[in-house]
Amino acid sequence: MAGKITGFFRNFVLAFSLILVIVGLVLMMMGVIWYWFKDLQLGFYTDTINQLKDWNAYILALGFIAFIFGVWYLYSYLKKRKFVLEELKTNKRSELLKKRAELEDTVKHLPSKYKKMLEKKEEELRL
């Protein structure tokens, strides 16, 4: 069961991290508006904030945590993706052999299409 959930999140990491960032920002803004901008009127958004009253402290903290995790998850994904794509551009077998272990480890944490790309490149260079 855990493998299926991990596989799901691995294949949709970009969408998941963006959703986490957006939800974190919305929740964080709710807390900020409640504590520092109580007079601001934004219709339904402000009405929701006013109904939650003191729960906005927890919402602010939850929003901050969700935002940080989302940004970290997004940065990690983009960094690994960039590394794999740059290393797969090479046509030299020796360069791919040097970084093969690191590439295989990195591909484990990316969507399955990157593993297929690595296998195709290894096949192309006869590794």
Secondary structure in CASP SS format (residue, H / E / C, confidence):
PFRMAT SS
TARGET T0000
AUTHOR 0000-0000-0000
METHOD secondary structure of the structure
MODEL  1
M C 1.00
A H 1.00
G H 1.00
K H 1.00
I H 1.00
T H 1.00
G H 1.00
F H 1.00
F H 1.00
R H 1.00
N H 1.00
F C 1.00
V H 1.00
L H 1.00
A H 1.00
F H 1.00
S H 1.00
L H 1.00
I H 1.00
L H 1.00
V H 1.00
I H 1.00
V H 1.00
G H 1.00
L H 1.00
V H 1.00
L H 1.00
M H 1.00
M H 1.00
M H 1.00
G H 1.00
V H 1.00
I H 1.00
W H 1.00
Y H 1.00
W H 1.00
F C 1.00
K C 1.00
D C 1.00
L C 1.00
Q C 1.00
L C 1.00
G C 1.00
F H 1.00
Y H 1.00
T H 1.00
D H 1.00
T H 1.00
I H 1.00
N H 1.00
Q H 1.00
L H 1.00
K H 1.00
D H 1.00
W H 1.00
N H 1.00
A H 1.00
Y H 1.00
I H 1.00
L H 1.00
A H 1.00
L H 1.00
G H 1.00
F H 1.00
I H 1.00
A H 1.00
F H 1.00
I H 1.00
F H 1.00
G H 1.00
V H 1.00
W H 1.00
Y H 1.00
L H 1.00
Y H 1.00
S H 1.00
Y H 1.00
L H 1.00
K H 1.00
K H 1.00
R H 1.00
K H 1.00
F H 1.00
V H 1.00
L H 1.00
E H 1.00
E H 1.00
L H 1.00
K C 1.00
T C 1.00
N C 1.00
K C 1.00
R H 1.00
S H 1.00
E H 1.00
L H 1.00
L H 1.00
K H 1.00
K C 1.00
R H 1.00
A H 1.00
E H 1.00
L H 1.00
E H 1.00
D H 1.00
T H 1.00
V H 1.00
K C 1.00
H C 1.00
L C 1.00
P C 1.00
S H 1.00
K H 1.00
Y H 1.00
K H 1.00
K H 1.00
M H 1.00
L H 1.00
E H 1.00
K H 1.00
K H 1.00
E H 1.00
E H 1.00
E H 1.00
L C 1.00
R C 1.00
L C 1.00
END
